[in-house]
Amino acid sequence: MRRDSFQKRVIPVLVPVPAERPYSYAVPQGMTVEPGAILRVPLGPREVAGIAWDGEGEPVAPAKLRDVAHVFDCPPLPSDMRRFIEWVACYTLSPPGMVARMALRAPGAFDPEPAVEGLRASGRAPDRMTAARQRVL
C-alpha cells in the first residue's frame, strides 16, 4: 500500500500546561487556523483549549502528530495579547502555558453567543389602541 504524499500543515499551539514551548499539532484538511485562534486540541486522554501560536510548528514524527479537534467561533487573540503573554511569562519566570491558562479561564466564553429575540414594528396599529400600547409603539 502506498502512502499519500499529502503533508498536513503543522502549527504550534500553546496549551495550558507548564511547558516551556508550544506543542505541535496538525491542521486537518479543510480547516482554517490563524495565529491567535482559540482551539480545542487533544492532550493526553482529554481535550483542552489552546491558542494557535505564531510561527511554524516543530517537526514531529507523523505517528505522534495529533490533529486540532475544533476551532472556536470567536475572535482570535490579537498579536499584542500574545506578546503580552510572552512578556508576563518572562517577567514572572513562569511557563508561557500557565500564563495562557489565565487567558483561557472561561471555556464557555468561546461558544458562539446565543440568538437574541427582538420585536420589529410591522407598521400596523392594533385594533384596540390603549395608552400603554401607544407608549410602547
C-alpha positions, 0 to 999 in steps of 0.5 A: 500500500502506498502512502499519500504524499499529502503533508498536513500543515503543522502549527504550534499551539500553546496549551495550558500546561507548564511547558516551556514551548508550544506543542505541535499539532496538525491542521486537518484538511479543510480547516482554517487556523490563524495565529491567535485562534482559540482551539480545542486540541487533544492532550493526553486522554482529554481535550483542552483549549489552546491558542494557535501560536505564531510561527511554524510548528516543530517537526514531529514524527507523523505517528505522534502528530495529533490533529486540532479537534475544533476551532472556536467561533470567536475572535482570535487573540490579537498579536499584542495579547500574545506578546503580552503573554510572552512578556508576563511569562518572562517577567514572572519566570513562569511557563508561557502555558500557565500564563495562557491558562489565565487567558483561557479561564472561561471555556464557555466564553468561546461558544458562539453567543446565543440568538437574541429575540427582538420585536420589529414594528410591522407598521400596523396599529392594533385594533384596540389602541390603549395608552400603554400600547401607544407608549410602547409603539 
